[in-house]
Amino acid sequence: MTTTDPQRLAEAVRDAMWRDDRASQGLGMQVLAIGPGTATLTMPVREDMLNGHDICHGGLITTLADSAFAFACNTCNEVTVASGFDVNLVTAARRGDVLTAEAREVHRAGRTGVYDVEVRNQRGERVAAFRGRSYTLKGRHVVDPSTLA
């Protein structure tokens, strides 16, 4: 693999991040798709994710969006973290729903980036709109570049 192949680089970063992502794994998430500046993750809404109103806890919906954001903003193999985000919960998610979060890069320059994430249920209804701001730690890589050549 060469580091000039953005798709294969994104896949290598996905694999490395997923290996150690205990939070996303523990919530039953799966990475469905990855590409340069994009990521799609799913999460089933389980019984233990319901709040006192018998709907999915908003923090868990936000966690799904944040995980998609993290995978998308690290695809170029520079360690990138969240510097902030805004989330709007627009429809309740219920037990048995399967949520899909699609993240895409809106803008990236220097050390900062902006990413939008749409969370929808299996019926295509929007559950949440998330906008994340990222900060890149220059000189730090997710995957050792020498293993990519």
Backbone as CSV, one residue per row, in Angstrom:
resi,resn,N_x,N_y,N_z,CA_x,CA_y,CA_z,C_x,C_y,C_z
1,MET,0.851,-1.178,0.000,0.000,0.000,0.000,0.890,1.233,0.000
2,THR,0.457,2.236,-0.710,1.191,3.493,-0.685,0.352,4.531,0.060
3,THR,1.040,5.477,0.649,0.329,6.513,1.396,-0.390,7.480,0.472
4,THR,-0.168,7.367,-0.851,-0.850,8.265,-1.774,-2.225,7.728,-2.163
5,ASP,-2.591,6.531,-1.737,-3.906,5.972,-2.026,-4.836,6.323,-0.865
6,PRO,-5.618,7.393,-0.991,-6.425,7.876,0.132,-7.431,6.848,0.658
7,GLN,-8.027,6.056,-0.221,-9.005,5.062,0.232,-8.338,3.977,1.078
8,ARG,-7.235,3.459,0.613,-6.547,2.411,1.381,-5.976,2.965,2.678
9,LEU,-5.548,4.205,2.668,-5.077,4.839,3.896,-6.220,4.952,4.899
10,ALA,-7.393,5.397,4.424,-8.569,5.507,5.301,-8.926,4.146,5.895
11,GLU,-8.827,3.086,5.101,-9.133,1.742,5.588,-8.134,1.285,6.648
12,ALA,-6.859,1.587,6.447,-5.835,1.225,7.430,-6.054,1.972,8.746
13,VAL,-6.417,3.240,8.650,-6.696,4.040,9.848,-7.931,3.486,10.555
14,ARG,-8.969,3.163,9.798,-10.174,2.570,10.387,-9.823,1.319,11.185
15,ASP,-9.041,0.434,10.578,-8.688,-0.822,11.239,-7.918,-0.574,12.528
16,ALA,-6.983,0.350,12.490,-6.173,0.655,13.680,-7.023,1.286,14.774
17,MET,-7.883,2.214,14.405,-8.724,2.865,15.408,-9.733,1.876,15.991
18,TRP,-10.355,1.069,15.149,-11.376,0.130,15.605,-10.814,-0.879,16.598
19,ARG,-9.614,-1.302,16.349,-8.971,-2.300,17.213,-8.977,-1.864,18.677
20,ASP,-8.825,-0.574,18.943,-8.739,-0.076,20.315,-9.968,0.721,20.770
21,ASP,-11.013,0.778,19.968,-12.191,1.590,20.289,-13.201,0.770,21.095
22,ARG,-12.932,0.652,22.370,-13.781,-0.147,23.251,-15.162,0.478,23.434
23,ALA,-15.256,1.789,23.434,-16.550,2.455,23.627,-17.503,2.120,22.479
24,SER,-17.059,2.326,21.250,-17.923,2.054,20.097,-18.280,0.577,20.016
25,GLN,-17.309,-0.272,20.241,-17.578,-1.718,20.214,-18.575,-2.113,21.292
26,GLY,-18.397,-1.568,22.497,-19.266,-1.905,23.615,-20.708,-1.475,23.404
27,LEU,-20.920,-0.452,22.593,-22.275,0.009,22.295,-22.870,-0.693,21.080
28,GLY,-22.149,-1.668,20.529,-22.664,-2.444,19.409,-22.555,-1.763,18.059
29,MET,-21.723,-0.735,17.978,-21.553,-0.029,16.700,-20.786,-0.893,15.714
30,GLN,-20.998,-0.592,14.449,-20.237,-1.187,13.357,-19.872,-0.082,12.381
31,VAL,-18.676,-0.188,11.792,-18.271,0.746,10.746,-18.704,0.132,9.423
32,LEU,-19.667,0.766,8.764,-20.171,0.246,7.492,-19.346,0.707,6.300
33,ALA,-18.852,1.938,6.371,-18.113,2.491,5.233,-17.120,3.524,5.749
34,ILE,-16.014,3.626,5.009,-14.974,4.610,5.324,-14.401,5.109,4.009
35,GLY,-14.033,6.349,3.968,-13.387,6.923,2.793,-12.722,8.213,3.217
36,PRO,-11.974,8.830,2.353,-11.314,10.077,2.707,-12.328,11.126,3.203
37,GLY,-12.235,11.475,4.478,-13.110,12.483,5.053,-14.531,12.031,5.323
38,THR,-14.807,10.730,5.224,-16.165,10.229,5.435,-16.146,8.947,6.256
39,ALA,-17.251,8.699,6.950,-17.428,7.446,7.681,-18.916,7.228,7.923
40,THR,-19.334,5.972,7.876,-20.708,5.594,8.177,-20.686,4.493,9.218
41,LEU,-21.359,4.736,10.342,-21.440,3.772,11.433,-22.901,3.505,11.764
42,THR,-23.165,2.306,12.290,-24.504,1.967,12.755,-24.450,1.572,14.223
43,MET,-25.619,1.664,14.869,-25.754,1.235,16.256,-27.196,0.813,16.494
44,PRO,-27.412,-0.410,16.992,-28.773,-0.812,17.359,-29.142,-0.205,18.708
45,VAL,-30.388,0.198,18.859,-30.861,0.723,20.143,-31.329,-0.459,20.990
46,ARG,-30.590,-0.700,22.073,-30.859,-1.831,22.964,-31.654,-1.376,24.186
47,GLU,-32.155,-2.333,24.918,-32.906,-2.083,26.159,-32.103,-1.235,27.137
48,ASP,-30.814,-1.536,27.282,-29.984,-0.816,28.257,-29.601,0.592,27.808
49,MET,-30.092,1.040,26.653,-29.829,2.382,26.152,-31.016,3.321,26.361
50,LEU,-32.088,2.802,26.959,-33.309,3.583,27.119,-33.277,4.391,28.406
51,ASN,-33.823,5.612,28.330,-33.906,6.472,29.509,-35.260,6.290,30.197
52,GLY,-35.562,7.145,31.142,-36.800,7.053,31.894,-38.059,7.310,31.091
53,HIS,-37.930,7.808,29.870,-39.080,8.018,28.982,-39.224,6.882,27.984
54,ASP,-38.417,5.832,28.161,-38.434,4.645,27.296,-38.005,4.968,25.863
55,ILE,-37.130,5.982,25.735,-36.521,6.304,24.436,-35.008,6.287,24.609
56,CYS,-34.300,6.210,23.497,-32.831,6.153,23.559,-32.275,7.425,24.186
57,HIS,-31.372,7.252,25.106,-30.712,8.371,25.778,-30.003,9.226,24.720
58,GLY,-30.222,10.532,24.773,-29.620,11.439,23.793,-28.103,11.407,23.781
59,GLY,-27.504,11.144,24.939,-26.050,11.047,25.003,-25.510,9.877,24.195
60,LEU,-26.292,8.811,24.093,-25.841,7.648,23.316,-25.981,7.906,21.816
61,ILE,-27.015,8.643,21.427,-27.148,9.046,20.023,-25.975,9.960,19.662
62,THR,-25.646,10.862,20.567,-24.510,11.765,20.362,-23.214,10.978,20.281
63,THR,-23.078,9.927,21.076,-21.873,9.099,21.036,-21.712,8.433,19.677
64,LEU,-22.805,7.956,19.100,-22.739,7.376,17.749,-22.249,8.421,16.756
65,ALA,-22.822,9.617,16.809,-22.405,10.681,15.886,-20.944,11.044,16.106
66,ASP,-20.527,11.113,17.360,-19.144,11.460,17.692,-18.178,10.390,17.183
67,SER,-18.562,9.132,17.257,-17.703,8.061,16.741,-17.554,8.158,15.228
68,ALA,-18.651,8.424,14.532,-18.569,8.594,13.071,-17.672,9.776,12.733
69,PHE,-17.833,10.860,13.464,-16.995,12.055,13.313,-15.524,11.689,13.503
70,ALA,-15.210,10.933,14.547,-13.823,10.563,14.835,-13.212,9.755,13.703
71,PHE,-13.950,8.786,13.207,-13.413,7.975,12.102,-13.211,8.833,10.863
72,ALA,-14.162,9.706,10.551,-14.050,10.553,9.354,-12.873,11.511,9.440
73,CYS,-12.662,12.134,10.601,-11.631,13.185,10.663,-10.220,12.633,10.846
74,ASN,-10.082,11.318,11.019,-8.749,10.723,11.136,-8.306,9.995,9.872
75,THR,-9.116,10.012,8.818,-8.833,9.193,7.637,-7.547,9.548,6.900
76,CYS,-6.985,10.722,7.137,-5.734,11.076,6.445,-4.507,10.691,7.277
77,ASN,-4.741,9.959,8.378,-3.660,9.397,9.199,-2.889,10.416,10.011
78,GLU,-3.542,11.503,10.391,-2.978,12.422,11.371,-3.916,12.376,12.567
79,VAL,-3.368,12.147,13.761,-4.211,12.065,14.949,-5.013,13.353,15.078
80,THR,-6.334,13.203,15.066,-7.244,14.335,15.093,-8.295,14.085,16.165
81,VAL,-8.536,15.091,16.982,-9.477,14.974,18.097,-10.567,16.030,17.966
82,ALA,-11.628,15.843,18.728,-12.713,16.824,18.741,-12.298,18.036,19.557
83,SER,-12.580,19.210,19.037,-12.390,20.431,19.823,-13.738,20.989,20.256
84,GLY,-14.804,20.385,19.760,-16.149,20.771,20.156,-17.160,20.245,19.167
85,PHE,-18.409,20.256,19.577,-19.478,19.874,18.659,-20.802,20.422,19.158
86,ASP,-21.742,20.493,18.241,-23.122,20.868,18.530,-23.993,19.735,18.014
87,VAL,-25.030,19.431,18.761,-25.932,18.371,18.325,-27.370,18.796,18.571
88,ASN,-28.208,18.478,17.607,-29.643,18.710,17.730,-30.341,17.370,17.596
89,LEU,-31.071,17.000,18.634,-31.854,15.765,18.632,-33.244,16.136,18.140
90,VAL,-33.658,15.555,17.012,-34.894,16.013,16.382,-36.021,14.983,16.386
91,THR,-35.693,13.705,16.532,-36.693,12.647,16.597,-36.221,11.624,17.603
92,ALA,-37.122,11.092,18.382,-36.745,10.067,19.361,-36.375,8.767,18.665
93,ALA,-35.396,8.090,19.231,-35.042,6.731,18.788,-35.578,5.779,19.844
94,ARG,-36.053,4.629,19.386,-36.706,3.683,20.286,-36.030,2.321,20.245
95,ARG,-36.322,1.537,21.271,-35.785,0.172,21.352,-36.043,-0.548,20.030
96,GLY,-35.014,-1.205,19.512,-35.134,-1.938,18.258,-34.755,-1.133,17.032
97,ASP,-34.693,0.189,17.144,-34.247,0.996,16.005,-32.786,0.687,15.713
98,VAL,-32.411,0.818,14.466,-31.009,0.753,14.068,-30.658,2.125,13.526
99,LEU,-29.747,2.790,14.219,-29.353,4.153,13.847,-28.124,4.105,12.953
100,THR,-28.110,4.967,11.955,-26.973,5.089,11.047,-26.484,6.525,11.077
101,ALA,-25.193,6.696,11.333,-24.563,8.018,11.356,-23.639,8.134,10.158
102,GLU,-23.890,9.119,9.319,-23.042,9.377,8.152,-22.310,10.689,8.374
103,ALA,-20.975,10.602,8.465,-20.135,11.777,8.688,-19.432,12.166,7.399
104,ARG,-19.306,13.473,7.191,-18.575,13.954,6.013,-17.832,15.235,6.364
105,GLU,-16.671,15.357,5.771,-15.852,16.548,5.962,-16.488,17.714,5.216
106,VAL,-16.645,18.829,5.919,-17.161,20.055,5.309,-15.995,20.956,4.917
107,HIS,-15.018,21.057,5.825,-13.844,21.904,5.571,-12.705,21.433,6.448
108,ARG,-11.503,21.425,5.868,-10.307,21.082,6.628,-9.168,21.951,6.106
109,ALA,-8.505,22.658,7.016,-7.373,23.501,6.644,-6.467,23.638,7.857
110,GLY,-5.171,23.504,7.626,-4.238,23.602,8.745,-4.535,22.538,9.778
111,ARG,-4.731,22.967,11.005,-4.995,22.010,12.091,-6.472,21.840,12.431
112,THR,-7.353,22.548,11.760,-8.767,22.491,12.136,-9.641,21.978,11.001
113,GLY,-10.784,21.452,11.388,-11.740,20.960,10.409,-13.156,21.061,10.943
114,VAL,-14.110,20.965,10.033,-15.525,20.960,10.362,-16.153,19.762,9.666
115,TYR,-16.969,19.017,10.417,-17.597,17.797,9.916,-19.070,17.794,10.282
116,ASP,-19.912,17.382,9.351,-21.341,17.223,9.616,-21.664,15.738,9.690
117,VAL,-22.539,15.402,10.629,-22.980,14.014,10.799,-24.504,14.015,10.865
118,GLU,-25.116,13.216,10.023,-26.564,12.996,10.049,-26.799,11.632,10.677
119,VAL,-27.673,11.571,11.670,-28.067,10.297,12.269,-29.512,10.043,11.870
120,ARG,-29.751,8.872,11.278,-31.097,8.498,10.833,-31.441,7.110,11.360
121,ASN,-32.726,6.837,11.459,-33.157,5.492,11.845,-33.350,4.647,10.592
122,GLN,-33.771,3.407,10.786,-33.905,2.475,9.665,-35.019,2.874,8.696
123,ARG,-35.878,3.789,9.092,-36.920,4.301,8.195,-36.471,5.550,7.445
124,GLY,-35.216,5.968,7.678,-34.687,7.152,7.006,-35.054,8.451,7.686
125,GLU,-35.692,8.374,8.854,-36.070,9.583,9.583,-34.851,10.158,10.290
126,ARG,-34.659,11.466,10.183,-33.537,12.116,10.852,-33.781,12.095,12.358
127,VAL,-32.785,11.606,13.078,-32.839,11.537,14.537,-31.995,12.656,15.142
128,ALA,-30.862,12.961,14.515,-29.976,13.993,15.052,-29.158,14.618,13.937
129,ALA,-28.833,15.887,14.134,-27.896,16.617,13.271,-26.746,17.069,14.168
130,PHE,-25.545,16.728,13.771,-24.338,16.939,14.582,-23.323,17.680,13.728
131,ARG,-22.686,18.696,14.286,-21.571,19.379,13.616,-20.389,19.351,14.567
132,GLY,-19.308,18.735,14.097,-18.108,18.619,14.916,-16.981,19.492,14.411
133,ARG,-16.199,19.987,15.357,-15.004,20.753,15.037,-13.806,19.930,15.483
134,SER,-12.814,19.815,14.612,-11.664,18.959,14.898,-10.376,19.763,15.028
135,TYR,-9.428,19.144,15.715,-8.095,19.723,15.869,-7.081,18.621,15.622
136,THR,-6.164,18.851,14.684,-5.155,17.858,14.307,-3.875,18.082,15.091
137,LEU,-3.357,17.001,15.644,-2.086,17.022,16.363,-0.991,16.720,15.344
138,LYS,-0.401,17.743,14.798,0.592,17.593,13.728,1.760,16.709,14.172
139,GLY,2.194,15.878,13.246,3.341,15.017,13.499,3.005,13.710,14.191
140,ARG,1.743,13.511,14.568,1.323,12.261,15.204,0.431,11.496,14.233
141,HIS,0.698,10.207,14.080,-0.037,9.382,13.129,-0.815,8.293,13.836
142,VAL,-1.950,7.926,13.242,-2.737,6.802,13.740,-2.015,5.508,13.419
143,VAL,-1.530,5.384,12.189,-0.814,4.218,11.704,0.602,4.657,11.358
144,ASP,1.586,3.885,11.788,2.987,4.187,11.479,3.152,4.272,9.959
145,PRO,3.520,5.443,9.422,3.648,5.599,7.966,4.614,4.600,7.325
146,SER,5.618,4.165,8.065,6.593,3.224,7.482,5.964,1.861,7.202
147,THR,4.833,1.552,7.824,4.159,0.265,7.570,3.209,0.334,6.402
148,LEU,3.014,1.521,5.849,2.056,1.711,4.778,2.662,1.569,3.391
149,ALA,3.949,1.685,3.275,4.588,1.649,1.949,4.705,0.247,1.413
